[in-house]
């Protein structure tokens, strides 16, 4: 019975460790997903800003006057 108690305690500890590791990995996955979404949003905003600047430059370039 002493061996059974020992191995039962060992199993309980392993189960606790597995649950703790599962929680940590879940939190890390959520954090990684949030960071990835934030980076994608920032990249999209930068791209939109570049396009706006390009259009602005395009509008500011000198155009020959049309003859009427």
Predicted model as a PDB file, atoms N, CA, C, CB and O in Angstrom, pLDDT in the B-factor column:
MODEL        1                                                                  
ATOM      1  N   UNK A   1       0.827  -1.214   0.000  1.00 83.00           N  
ATOM      2  CA  UNK A   1       0.000   0.000   0.000  1.00 83.00           C  
ATOM      3  C   UNK A   1       0.862   1.265   0.000  1.00 83.00           C  
ATOM      4  CB  UNK A   1      -0.935   0.005   1.219  1.00 83.00           C  
ATOM      5  O   UNK A   1       0.465   2.298  -0.539  1.00 83.00           O  
ATOM      6  N   UNK A   2       2.026   1.171   0.602  1.00 89.00           N  
ATOM      7  CA  UNK A   2       2.885   2.351   0.631  1.00 89.00           C  
ATOM      8  C   UNK A   2       3.330   2.702  -0.782  1.00 89.00           C  
ATOM      9  CB  UNK A   2       4.109   2.117   1.543  1.00 89.00           C  
ATOM     10  O   UNK A   2       3.409   3.876  -1.143  1.00 89.00           O  
ATOM     11  N   UNK A   3       3.621   1.680  -1.578  1.00 92.00           N  
ATOM     12  CA  UNK A   3       4.010   1.940  -2.973  1.00 92.00           C  
ATOM     13  C   UNK A   3       2.835   2.532  -3.747  1.00 92.00           C  
ATOM     14  CB  UNK A   3       4.502   0.636  -3.659  1.00 92.00           C  
ATOM     15  O   UNK A   3       3.024   3.431  -4.566  1.00 92.00           O  
ATOM     16  N   UNK A   4       1.661   2.050  -3.501  1.00 94.00           N  
ATOM     17  CA  UNK A   4       0.478   2.569  -4.194  1.00 94.00           C  
ATOM     18  C   UNK A   4       0.276   4.039  -3.836  1.00 94.00           C  
ATOM     19  CB  UNK A   4      -0.787   1.741  -3.829  1.00 94.00           C  
ATOM     20  O   UNK A   4      -0.034   4.844  -4.715  1.00 94.00           O  
ATOM     21  N   UNK A   5       0.445   4.403  -2.573  1.00 95.00           N  
ATOM     22  CA  UNK A   5       0.319   5.800  -2.159  1.00 95.00           C  
ATOM     23  C   UNK A   5       1.386   6.653  -2.834  1.00 95.00           C  
ATOM     24  CB  UNK A   5       0.426   5.924  -0.630  1.00 95.00           C  
ATOM     25  O   UNK A   5       1.113   7.764  -3.289  1.00 95.00           O  
ATOM     26  N   UNK A   6       2.612   6.117  -2.893  1.00 95.00           N  
ATOM     27  CA  UNK A   6       3.723   6.848  -3.514  1.00 95.00           C  
ATOM     28  C   UNK A   6       3.414   7.131  -4.985  1.00 95.00           C  
ATOM     29  CB  UNK A   6       5.045   6.047  -3.385  1.00 95.00           C  
ATOM     30  O   UNK A   6       3.550   8.262  -5.451  1.00 95.00           O  
ATOM     31  N   UNK A   7       2.998   6.090  -5.707  1.00 96.00           N  
ATOM     32  CA  UNK A   7       2.725   6.271  -7.130  1.00 96.00           C  
ATOM     33  C   UNK A   7       1.480   7.124  -7.372  1.00 96.00           C  
ATOM     34  CB  UNK A   7       2.562   4.918  -7.802  1.00 96.00           C  
ATOM     35  O   UNK A   7       1.407   7.851  -8.363  1.00 96.00           O  
ATOM     36  N   UNK A   8       0.516   7.037  -6.484  1.00 96.00           N  
ATOM     37  CA  UNK A   8      -0.669   7.888  -6.606  1.00 96.00           C  
ATOM     38  C   UNK A   8      -0.275   9.360  -6.433  1.00 96.00           C  
ATOM     39  CB  UNK A   8      -1.745   7.485  -5.557  1.00 96.00           C  
ATOM     40  O   UNK A   8      -0.718  10.218  -7.197  1.00 96.00           O  
ATOM     41  N   UNK A   9       0.546   9.643  -5.441  1.00 97.00           N  
ATOM     42  CA  UNK A   9       1.015  11.012  -5.217  1.00 97.00           C  
ATOM     43  C   UNK A   9       1.808  11.499  -6.428  1.00 97.00           C  
ATOM     44  CB  UNK A   9       1.883  11.092  -3.935  1.00 97.00           C  
ATOM     45  O   UNK A   9       1.688  12.650  -6.849  1.00 97.00           O  
ATOM     46  N   UNK A  10       2.611  10.608  -6.969  1.00 97.00           N  
ATOM     47  CA  UNK A  10       3.404  10.961  -8.157  1.00 97.00           C  
ATOM     48  C   UNK A  10       2.475  11.307  -9.325  1.00 97.00           C  
ATOM     49  CB  UNK A  10       4.357   9.792  -8.550  1.00 97.00           C  
ATOM     50  O   UNK A  10       2.706  12.290 -10.030  1.00 97.00           O  
ATOM     51  N   UNK A  11       1.441  10.515  -9.529  1.00 98.00           N  
ATOM     52  CA  UNK A  11       0.479  10.782 -10.603  1.00 98.00           C  
ATOM     53  C   UNK A  11      -0.246  12.110 -10.375  1.00 98.00           C  
ATOM     54  CB  UNK A  11      -0.542   9.633 -10.705  1.00 98.00           C  
ATOM     55  O   UNK A  11      -0.460  12.878 -11.314  1.00 98.00           O  
ATOM     56  N   UNK A  12      -0.617  12.370  -9.139  1.00 98.00           N  
ATOM     57  CA  UNK A  12      -1.298  13.626  -8.821  1.00 98.00           C  
ATOM     58  C   UNK A  12      -0.386  14.804  -9.144  1.00 98.00           C  
ATOM     59  CB  UNK A  12      -1.724  13.663  -7.330  1.00 98.00           C  
ATOM     60  O   UNK A  12      -0.836  15.797  -9.716  1.00 98.00           O  
ATOM     61  N   UNK A  13       0.891  14.704  -8.783  1.00 98.00           N  
ATOM     62  CA  UNK A  13       1.846  15.778  -9.084  1.00 98.00           C  
ATOM     63  C   UNK A  13       2.020  15.967 -10.590  1.00 98.00           C  
ATOM     64  CB  UNK A  13       3.204  15.479  -8.438  1.00 98.00           C  
ATOM     65  O   UNK A  13       2.089  17.095 -11.079  1.00 98.00           O  
ATOM     66  N   UNK A  14       2.090  14.872 -11.305  1.00 98.00           N  
ATOM     67  CA  UNK A  14       2.238  14.960 -12.767  1.00 98.00           C  
ATOM     68  C   UNK A  14       1.010  15.626 -13.369  1.00 98.00           C  
ATOM     69  CB  UNK A  14       2.450  13.553 -13.392  1.00 98.00           C  
ATOM     70  O   UNK A  14       1.131  16.457 -14.269  1.00 98.00           O  
ATOM     71  N   UNK A  15      -0.179  15.262 -12.874  1.00 98.00           N  
ATOM     72  CA  UNK A  15      -1.413  15.859 -13.377  1.00 98.00           C  
ATOM     73  C   UNK A  15      -1.426  17.369 -13.115  1.00 98.00           C  
ATOM     74  CB  UNK A  15      -2.641  15.190 -12.725  1.00 98.00           C  
ATOM     75  O   UNK A  15      -1.812  18.147 -13.986  1.00 98.00           O  
ATOM     76  N   UNK A  16      -1.006  17.780 -11.916  1.00 98.00           N  
ATOM     77  CA  UNK A  16      -0.943  19.203 -11.584  1.00 98.00           C  
ATOM     78  C   UNK A  16       0.024  19.929 -12.520  1.00 98.00           C  
ATOM     79  CB  UNK A  16      -0.513  19.397 -10.115  1.00 98.00           C  
ATOM     80  O   UNK A  16      -0.282  21.011 -13.022  1.00 98.00           O  
ATOM     81  N   UNK A  17       1.180  19.331 -12.748  1.00 98.00           N  
ATOM     82  CA  UNK A  17       2.167  19.947 -13.642  1.00 98.00           C  
ATOM     83  C   UNK A  17       1.613  20.069 -15.059  1.00 98.00           C  
ATOM     84  CB  UNK A  17       3.472  19.127 -13.653  1.00 98.00           C  
ATOM     85  O   UNK A  17       1.807  21.087 -15.725  1.00 98.00           O  
ATOM     86  N   UNK A  18       0.930  19.033 -15.508  1.00 98.00           N  
ATOM     87  CA  UNK A  18       0.370  19.075 -16.859  1.00 98.00           C  
ATOM     88  C   UNK A  18      -0.682  20.176 -16.976  1.00 98.00           C  
ATOM     89  CB  UNK A  18      -0.245  17.713 -17.230  1.00 98.00           C  
ATOM     90  O   UNK A  18      -0.719  20.893 -17.976  1.00 98.00           O  
ATOM     91  N   UNK A  19      -1.529  20.314 -15.968  1.00 98.00           N  
ATOM     92  CA  UNK A  19      -2.541  21.373 -15.991  1.00 98.00           C  
ATOM     93  C   UNK A  19      -1.887  22.748 -15.982  1.00 98.00           C  
ATOM     94  CB  UNK A  19      -3.493  21.235 -14.794  1.00 98.00           C  
ATOM     95  O   UNK A  19      -2.309  23.647 -16.710  1.00 98.00           O  
ATOM     96  N   UNK A  20      -0.861  22.908 -15.160  1.00 98.00           N  
ATOM     97  CA  UNK A  20      -0.157  24.182 -15.092  1.00 98.00           C  
ATOM     98  C   UNK A  20       0.486  24.515 -16.445  1.00 98.00           C  
ATOM     99  CB  UNK A  20       0.913  24.145 -13.980  1.00 98.00           C  
ATOM    100  O   UNK A  20       0.399  25.644 -16.928  1.00 98.00           O  
ATOM    101  N   UNK A  21       1.129  23.512 -17.041  1.00 98.00           N  
ATOM    102  CA  UNK A  21       1.754  23.737 -18.348  1.00 98.00           C  
ATOM    103  C   UNK A  21       0.710  24.046 -19.418  1.00 98.00           C  
ATOM    104  CB  UNK A  21       2.580  22.514 -18.761  1.00 98.00           C  
ATOM    105  O   UNK A  21       0.940  24.879 -20.295  1.00 98.00           O  
ATOM    106  N   UNK A  22      -0.424  23.379 -19.343  1.00 98.00           N  
ATOM    107  CA  UNK A  22      -1.495  23.648 -20.307  1.00 98.00           C  
ATOM    108  C   UNK A  22      -1.982  25.089 -20.184  1.00 98.00           C  
ATOM    109  CB  UNK A  22      -2.669  22.672 -20.098  1.00 98.00           C  
ATOM    110  O   UNK A  22      -2.191  25.769 -21.189  1.00 98.00           O  
ATOM    111  N   UNK A  23      -2.159  25.544 -18.955  1.00 98.00           N  
ATOM    112  CA  UNK A  23      -2.596  26.925 -18.736  1.00 98.00           C  
ATOM    113  C   UNK A  23      -1.559  27.911 -19.270  1.00 98.00           C  
ATOM    114  CB  UNK A  23      -2.849  27.180 -17.237  1.00 98.00           C  
ATOM    115  O   UNK A  23      -1.911  28.898 -19.916  1.00 98.00           O  
ATOM    116  N   UNK A  24      -0.288  27.645 -19.003  1.00 98.00           N  
ATOM    117  CA  UNK A  24       0.769  28.544 -19.480  1.00 98.00           C  
ATOM    118  C   UNK A  24       0.799  28.601 -20.997  1.00 98.00           C  
ATOM    119  CB  UNK A  24       2.132  28.099 -18.949  1.00 98.00           C  
ATOM    120  O   UNK A  24       0.906  29.680 -21.581  1.00 98.00           O  
ATOM    121  N   UNK A  25       0.705  27.441 -21.637  1.00 98.00           N  
ATOM    122  CA  UNK A  25       0.745  27.439 -23.098  1.00 98.00           C  
ATOM    123  C   UNK A  25      -0.476  28.137 -23.677  1.00 98.00           C  
ATOM    124  CB  UNK A  25       0.833  26.006 -23.629  1.00 98.00           C  
ATOM    125  O   UNK A  25      -0.376  28.824 -24.693  1.00 98.00           O  
ATOM    126  N   UNK A  26      -1.635  27.964 -23.033  1.00 98.00           N  
ATOM    127  CA  UNK A  26      -2.837  28.650 -23.512  1.00 98.00           C  
ATOM    128  C   UNK A  26      -2.664  30.158 -23.431  1.00 98.00           C  
ATOM    129  CB  UNK A  26      -4.067  28.215 -22.703  1.00 98.00           C  
ATOM    130  O   UNK A  26      -3.008  30.878 -24.368  1.00 98.00           O  
ATOM    131  N   UNK A  27      -2.133  30.635 -22.314  1.00 98.00           N  
ATOM    132  CA  UNK A  27      -1.909  32.065 -22.152  1.00 98.00           C  
ATOM    133  C   UNK A  27      -0.908  32.577 -23.181  1.00 98.00           C  
ATOM    134  CB  UNK A  27      -1.417  32.372 -20.736  1.00 98.00           C  
ATOM    135  O   UNK A  27      -1.097  33.648 -23.759  1.00 98.00           O  
ATOM    136  N   UNK A  28       0.155  31.810 -23.409  1.00 98.00           N  
ATOM    137  CA  UNK A  28       1.161  32.227 -24.387  1.00 98.00           C  
ATOM    138  C   UNK A  28       0.584  32.265 -25.799  1.00 98.00           C  
ATOM    139  CB  UNK A  28       2.366  31.286 -24.342  1.00 98.00           C  
ATOM    140  O   UNK A  28       0.898  33.165 -26.578  1.00 98.00           O  
ATOM    141  N   UNK A  29      -0.253  31.295 -26.125  1.00 98.00           N  
ATOM    142  CA  UNK A  29      -0.874  31.278 -27.450  1.00 98.00           C  
ATOM    143  C   UNK A  29      -1.768  32.498 -27.646  1.00 98.00           C  
ATOM    144  CB  UNK A  29      -1.686  29.989 -27.647  1.00 98.00           C  
ATOM    145  O   UNK A  29      -1.753  33.128 -28.703  1.00 98.00           O  
ATOM    146  N   UNK A  30      -2.554  32.827 -26.605  1.00 98.00           N  
ATOM    147  CA  UNK A  30      -3.421  34.004 -26.691  1.00 98.00           C  
ATOM    148  C   UNK A  30      -2.583  35.261 -26.877  1.00 98.00           C  
ATOM    149  CB  UNK A  30      -4.303  34.129 -25.429  1.00 98.00           C  
ATOM    150  O   UNK A  30      -2.904  36.117 -27.702  1.00 98.00           O  
ATOM    151  N   UNK A  31      -1.509  35.364 -26.106  1.00 98.00           N  
ATOM    152  CA  UNK A  31      -0.642  36.541 -26.198  1.00 98.00           C  
ATOM    153  C   UNK A  31       0.001  36.643 -27.579  1.00 98.00           C  
ATOM    154  CB  UNK A  31       0.445  36.491 -25.113  1.00 98.00           C  
ATOM    155  O   UNK A  31       0.071  37.722 -28.167  1.00 98.00           O  
ATOM    156  N   UNK A  32       0.469  35.503 -28.086  1.00 98.00           N  
ATOM    157  CA  UNK A  32       1.083  35.495 -29.414  1.00 98.00           C  
ATOM    158  C   UNK A  32       0.079  35.906 -30.477  1.00 98.00           C  
ATOM    159  CB  UNK A  32       1.652  34.111 -29.737  1.00 98.00           C  
ATOM    160  O   UNK A  32       0.423  36.643 -31.401  1.00 98.00           O  
ATOM    161  N   UNK A  33      -1.151  35.441 -30.357  1.00 98.00           N  
ATOM    162  CA  UNK A  33      -2.189  35.795 -31.325  1.00 98.00           C  
ATOM    163  C   UNK A  33      -2.473  37.292 -31.278  1.00 98.00           C  
ATOM    164  CB  UNK A  33      -3.478  34.998 -31.054  1.00 98.00           C  
ATOM    165  O   UNK A  33      -2.602  37.938 -32.318  1.00 98.00           O  
ATOM    166  N   UNK A  34      -2.572  37.846 -30.062  1.00 98.00           N  
ATOM    167  CA  UNK A  34      -2.810  39.283 -29.933  1.00 98.00           C  
ATOM    168  C   UNK A  34      -1.673  40.084 -30.544  1.00 98.00           C  
ATOM    169  CB  UNK A  34      -2.988  39.666 -28.465  1.00 98.00           C  
ATOM    170  O   UNK A  34      -1.908  41.067 -31.247  1.00 98.00           O  
ATOM    171  N   UNK A  35      -0.440  39.666 -30.279  1.00 98.00           N  
ATOM    172  CA  UNK A  35       0.713  40.372 -30.842  1.00 98.00           C  
ATOM    173  C   UNK A  35       0.724  40.289 -32.365  1.00 98.00           C  
ATOM    174  CB  UNK A  35       2.014  39.797 -30.278  1.00 98.00           C  
ATOM    175  O   UNK A  35       1.028  41.269 -33.045  1.00 98.00           O  
ATOM    176  N   UNK A  36       0.394  39.123 -32.888  1.00 98.00           N  
ATOM    177  CA  UNK A  36       0.358  38.960 -34.341  1.00 98.00           C  
ATOM    178  C   UNK A  36      -0.709  39.865 -34.955  1.00 98.00           C  
ATOM    179  CB  UNK A  36       0.091  37.488 -34.715  1.00 98.00           C  
ATOM    180  O   UNK A  36      -0.469  40.504 -35.980  1.00 98.00           O  
ATOM    181  N   UNK A  37      -1.884  39.920 -34.329  1.00 98.00           N  
ATOM    182  CA  UNK A  37      -2.950  40.772 -34.846  1.00 98.00           C  
ATOM    183  C   UNK A  37      -2.542  42.241 -34.768  1.00 98.00           C  
ATOM    184  CB  UNK A  37      -4.257  40.536 -34.066  1.00 98.00           C  
ATOM    185  O   UNK A  37      -2.827  43.015 -35.682  1.00 98.00           O  
ATOM    186  N   UNK A  38      -1.881  42.621 -33.688  1.00 98.00           N  
ATOM    187  CA  UNK A  38      -1.435  43.999 -33.532  1.00 98.00           C  
ATOM    188  C   UNK A  38      -0.418  44.356 -34.613  1.00 98.00           C  
ATOM    189  CB  UNK A  38      -0.830  44.215 -32.135  1.00 98.00           C  
ATOM    190  O   UNK A  38      -0.485  45.436 -35.200  1.00 98.00           O  
ATOM    191  N   UNK A  39       0.527  43.445 -34.877  1.00 98.00           N  
ATOM    192  CA  UNK A  39       1.525  43.694 -35.929  1.00 98.00           C  
ATOM    193  C   UNK A  39       0.877  43.807 -37.296  1.00 98.00           C  
ATOM    194  CB  UNK A  39       2.571  42.581 -35.948  1.00 98.00           C  
ATOM    195  O   UNK A  39       1.247  44.671 -38.091  1.00 98.00           O  
ATOM    196  N   UNK A  40      -0.092  42.936 -37.576  1.00 98.00           N  
ATOM    197  CA  UNK A  40      -0.778  43.001 -38.865  1.00 98.00           C  
ATOM    198  C   UNK A  40      -1.525  44.316 -39.008  1.00 98.00           C  
ATOM    199  CB  UNK A  40      -1.746  41.822 -39.023  1.00 98.00           C  
ATOM    200  O   UNK A  40      -1.522  44.920 -40.081  1.00 98.00           O  
ATOM    201  N   UNK A  41      -2.166  44.766 -37.934  1.00 98.00           N  
ATOM    202  CA  UNK A  41      -2.899  46.025 -37.968  1.00 98.00           C  
ATOM    203  C   UNK A  41      -1.942  47.188 -38.211  1.00 98.00           C  
ATOM    204  CB  UNK A  41      -3.679  46.234 -36.657  1.00 98.00           C  
ATOM    205  O   UNK A  41      -2.228  48.076 -39.014  1.00 98.00           O  
ATOM    206  N   UNK A  42      -0.807  47.180 -37.516  1.00 98.00           N  
ATOM    207  CA  UNK A  42       0.174  48.242 -37.703  1.00 98.00           C  
ATOM    208  C   UNK A  42       0.729  48.236 -39.119  1.00 98.00           C  
ATOM    209  CB  UNK A  42       1.308  48.100 -36.696  1.00 98.00           C  
ATOM    210  O   UNK A  42       0.917  49.296 -39.716  1.00 98.00           O  
ATOM    211  N   UNK A  43       0.993  47.053 -39.662  1.00 98.00           N  
ATOM    212  CA  UNK A  43       1.507  46.948 -41.026  1.00 98.00           C  
ATOM    213  C   UNK A  43       0.473  47.474 -42.021  1.00 98.00           C  
ATOM    214  CB  UNK A  43       1.880  45.485 -41.357  1.00 98.00           C  
ATOM    215  O   UNK A  43       0.831  48.168 -42.973  1.00 98.00           O  
ATOM    216  N   UNK A  44      -0.789  47.153 -41.812  1.00 98.00           N  
ATOM    217  CA  UNK A  44      -1.852  47.636 -42.684  1.00 98.00           C  
ATOM    218  C   UNK A  44      -1.938  49.157 -42.622  1.00 98.00           C  
ATOM    219  CB  UNK A  44      -3.199  47.006 -42.295  1.00 98.00           C  
ATOM    220  O   UNK A  44      -2.080  49.820 -43.649  1.00 98.00           O  
ATOM    221  N   UNK A  45      -1.851  49.707 -41.408  1.00 98.00           N  
ATOM    222  CA  UNK A  45      -1.899  51.163 -41.261  1.00 98.00           C  
ATOM    223  C   UNK A  45      -0.706  51.825 -41.954  1.00 98.00           C  
ATOM    224  CB  UNK A  45      -1.926  51.548 -39.773  1.00 98.00           C  
ATOM    225  O   UNK A  45      -0.860  52.870 -42.586  1.00 98.00           O  
ATOM    226  N   UNK A  46       0.474  51.225 -41.838  1.00 97.00           N  
ATOM    227  CA  UNK A  46       1.658  51.773 -42.525  1.00 97.00           C  
ATOM    228  C   UNK A  46       1.478  51.741 -44.035  1.00 97.00           C  
ATOM    229  CB  UNK A  46       2.924  50.988 -42.135  1.00 97.00           C  
ATOM    230  O   UNK A  46       1.836  52.691 -44.731  1.00 97.00           O  
ATOM    231  N   UNK A  47       0.924  50.650 -44.534  1.00 97.00           N  
ATOM    232  CA  UNK A  47       0.702  50.525 -45.974  1.00 97.00           C  
ATOM    233  C   UNK A  47      -0.308  51.574 -46.451  1.00 97.00           C  
ATOM    234  CB  UNK A  47       0.207  49.101 -46.325  1.00 97.00           C  
ATOM    235  O   UNK A  47      -0.129  52.187 -47.503  1.00 97.00           O  
ATOM    236  N   UNK A  48      -1.361  51.770 -45.670  1.00 97.00           N  
ATOM    237  CA  UNK A  48      -2.352  52.778 -46.040  1.00 97.00           C  
ATOM    238  C   UNK A  48      -1.731  54.176 -46.007  1.00 97.00           C  
ATOM    239  CB  UNK A  48      -3.573  52.709 -45.096  1.00 97.00           C  
ATOM    240  O   UNK A  48      -2.030  55.010 -46.862  1.00 97.00           O  
ATOM    241  N   UNK A  49      -0.885  54.427 -45.042  1.00 97.00           N  
ATOM    242  CA  UNK A  49      -0.209  55.722 -44.953  1.00 97.00           C  
ATOM    243  C   UNK A  49       0.697  55.930 -46.162  1.00 97.00           C  
ATOM    244  CB  UNK A  49       0.608  55.822 -43.648  1.00 97.00           C  
ATOM    245  O   UNK A  49       0.742  57.024 -46.725  1.00 97.00           O  
ATOM    246  N   UNK A  50       1.421  54.877 -46.563  1.00 96.00           N  
ATOM    247  CA  UNK A  50       2.273  54.971 -47.759  1.00 96.00           C  
ATOM    248  C   UNK A  50       1.443  55.295 -48.992  1.00 96.00           C  
ATOM    249  CB  UNK A  50       3.047  53.659 -47.978  1.00 96.00           C  
ATOM    250  O   UNK A  50       1.836  56.124 -49.813  1.00 96.00           O  
ATOM    251  N   UNK A  51       0.302  54.643 -49.119  1.00 96.00           N  
ATOM    252  CA  UNK A  51      -0.558  54.895 -50.271  1.00 96.00           C  
ATOM    253  C   UNK A  51      -1.070  56.337 -50.264  1.00 96.00           C  
ATOM    254  CB  UNK A  51      -1.739  53.912 -50.283  1.00 96.00           C  
ATOM    255  O   UNK A  51      -1.121  56.984 -51.310  1.00 96.00           O  
ATOM    256  N   UNK A  52      -1.447  56.838 -49.087  1.00 95.00           N  
ATOM    257  CA  UNK A  52      -1.899  58.220 -48.993  1.00 95.00           C  
ATOM    258  C   UNK A  52      -0.784  59.183 -49.390  1.00 95.00           C  
ATOM    259  CB  UNK A  52      -2.387  58.528 -47.573  1.00 95.00           C  
ATOM    260  O   UNK A  52      -1.022  60.144 -50.122  1.00 95.00           O  
ATOM    261  N   UNK A  53       0.427  58.928 -48.911  1.00 94.00           N  
ATOM    262  CA  UNK A  53       1.562  59.787 -49.258  1.00 94.00           C  
ATOM    263  C   UNK A  53       1.831  59.738 -50.764  1.00 94.00           C  
ATOM    264  CB  UNK A  53       2.825  59.359 -48.473  1.00 94.00           C  
ATOM    265  O   UNK A  53       2.117  60.760 -51.387  1.00 94.00           O  
ATOM    266  N   UNK A  54       1.737  58.545 -51.336  1.00 93.00           N  
ATOM    267  CA  UNK A  54       1.968  58.397 -52.771  1.00 93.00           C  
ATOM    268  C   UNK A  54       0.930  59.190 -53.563  1.00 93.00           C  
ATOM    269  CB  UNK A  54       1.929  56.910 -53.176  1.00 93.00           C  
ATOM    270  O   UNK A  54       1.267  59.892 -54.517  1.00 93.00           O  
ATOM    271  N   UNK A  55      -0.340  59.069 -53.157  1.00 91.00           N  
ATOM    272  CA  UNK A  55      -1.401  59.816 -53.838  1.00 91.00           C  
ATOM    273  C   UNK A  55      -1.201  61.318 -53.668  1.00 91.00           C  
ATOM    274  CB  UNK A  55      -2.783  59.403 -53.301  1.00 91.00           C  
ATOM    275  O   UNK A  55      -1.435  62.088 -54.600  1.00 91.00           O  
ATOM    276  N   UNK A  56      -0.779  61.723 -52.507  1.00 89.00           N  
ATOM    277  CA  UNK A  56      -0.535  63.144 -52.256  1.00 89.00           C  
ATOM    278  C   UNK A  56       0.589  63.654 -53.157  1.00 89.00           C  
ATOM    279  CB  UNK A  56      -0.184  63.383 -50.769  1.00 89.00           C  
ATOM    280  O   UNK A  56       0.475  64.719 -53.764  1.00 89.00           O  
ATOM    281  N   UNK A  57       1.666  62.888 -53.236  1.00 87.00           N  
ATOM    282  CA  UNK A  57       2.771  63.271 -54.115  1.00 87.00           C  
ATOM    283  C   UNK A  57       2.313  63.314 -55.571  1.00 87.00           C  
ATOM    284  CB  UNK A  57       3.949  62.294 -53.957  1.00 87.00           C  
ATOM    285  O   UNK A  57       2.707  64.197 -56.334  1.00 87.00           O  
ATOM    286  N   UNK A  58       1.485  62.356 -55.937  1.00 84.00           N  
ATOM    287  CA  UNK A  58       0.979  62.302 -57.303  1.00 84.00           C  
ATOM    288  C   UNK A  58       0.148  63.551 -57.612  1.00 84.00           C  
ATOM    289  CB  UNK A  58       0.136  61.025 -57.517  1.00 84.00           C  
ATOM    290  O   UNK A  58       0.231  64.104 -58.709  1.00 84.00           O  
ATOM    291  N   UNK A  59      -0.651  63.986 -56.638  1.00 82.00           N  
ATOM    292  CA  UNK A  59      -1.468  65.181 -56.823  1.00 82.00           C  
ATOM    293  C   UNK A  59      -0.609  66.440 -56.890  1.00 82.00           C  
ATOM    294  CB  UNK A  59      -2.486  65.304 -55.694  1.00 82.00           C  
ATOM    295  O   UNK A  59      -0.978  67.400 -57.567  1.00 82.00           O  
ATOM    296  N   UNK A  60       0.513  66.450 -56.211  1.00 80.00           N  
ATOM    297  CA  UNK A  60       1.349  67.638 -56.159  1.00 80.00           C  
ATOM    298  C   UNK A  60       2.286  67.788 -57.353  1.00 80.00           C  
ATOM    299  CB  UNK A  60       2.149  67.621 -54.909  1.00 80.00           C  
ATOM    300  O   UNK A  60       2.845  68.864 -57.563  1.00 80.00           O  
ATOM    301  N   UNK A  61       2.466  66.730 -58.136  1.00 77.00           N  
ATOM    302  CA  UNK A  61       3.356  66.826 -59.281  1.00 77.00           C  
ATOM    303  C   UNK A  61       2.776  67.782 -60.317  1.00 77.00           C  
ATOM    304  CB  UNK A  61       3.595  65.439 -59.900  1.00 77.00           C  
ATOM    305  O   UNK A  61       1.563  67.872 -60.510  1.00 77.00           O  
ATOM    306  N   UNK A  62       3.670  68.477 -60.960  1.00 66.00           N  
ATOM    307  CA  UNK A  62       3.245  69.460 -61.957  1.00 66.00           C  
ATOM    308  C   UNK A  62       2.661  68.755 -63.166  1.00 66.00           C  
ATOM    309  CB  UNK A  62       4.422  70.359 -62.378  1.00 66.00           C  
ATOM    310  O   UNK A  62       3.216  67.773 -63.660  1.00 66.00           O  
ATOM    311  N   UNK A  63       1.532  69.270 -63.637  1.00 72.00           N  
ATOM    312  CA  UNK A  63       0.879  68.716 -64.812  1.00 72.00           C  
ATOM    313  C   UNK A  63       0.829  69.798 -65.883  1.00 72.00           C  
ATOM    314  CB  UNK A  63      -0.553  68.189 -64.473  1.00 72.00           C  
ATOM    315  O   UNK A  63       0.583  70.962 -65.565  1.00 72.00           O  
ATOM    316  N   UNK A  64       1.053  69.448 -67.117  1.00 71.00           N  
ATOM    317  CA  UNK A  64       0.963  70.473 -68.158  1.00 71.00           C  
ATOM    318  C   UNK A  64      -0.486  70.964 -68.288  1.00 71.00           C  
ATOM    319  CB  UNK A  64       1.475  69.917 -69.520  1.00 71.00           C  
ATOM    320  O   UNK A  64      -1.441  70.193 -68.190  1.00 71.00           O  
ATOM    321  N   UNK A  65      -0.606  72.270 -68.511  1.00 70.00           N  
ATOM    322  CA  UNK A  65      -1.927  72.855 -68.640  1.00 70.00           C  
ATOM    323  C   UNK A  65      -2.535  72.433 -69.964  1.00 70.00           C  
ATOM    324  CB  UNK A  65      -1.864  74.389 -68.529  1.00 70.00           C  
ATOM    325  O   UNK A  65      -1.847  72.346 -70.980  1.00 70.00           O  
ATOM    326  N   UNK A  66      -3.813  72.177 -69.940  1.00 74.00           N  
ATOM    327  CA  UNK A  66      -4.515  71.785 -71.167  1.00 74.00           C  
ATOM    328  C   UNK A  66      -4.886  73.057 -71.931  1.00 74.00           C  
ATOM    329  CB  UNK A  66      -5.798  70.921 -70.845  1.00 74.00           C  
ATOM    330  O   UNK A  66      -5.303  74.054 -71.341  1.00 74.00           O  
ATOM    331  N   UNK A  67      -4.730  73.004 -73.228  1.00 70.00           N  
ATOM    332  CA  UNK A  67      -5.112  74.132 -74.071  1.00 70.00           C  
ATOM    333  C   UNK A  67      -6.595  74.097 -74.330  1.00 70.00           C  
ATOM    334  CB  UNK A  67      -4.340  74.122 -75.392  1.00 70.00           C  
ATOM    335  O   UNK A  67      -7.169  73.034 -74.564  1.00 70.00           O  
ATOM    336  N   UNK A  68      -7.210  75.248 -74.288  1.00 64.00           N  
ATOM    337  CA  UNK A  68      -8.663  75.294 -74.537  1.00 64.00           C  
ATOM    338  C   UNK A  68      -8.956  76.014 -75.839  1.00 64.00           C  
ATOM    339  CB  UNK A  68      -9.398  75.991 -73.373  1.00 64.00           C  
ATOM    340  O   UNK A  68     -10.119  76.154 -76.218  1.00 64.00           O  
TER     341      UNK A  68                                                      
ENDMDL                                                                          
END                                                                             
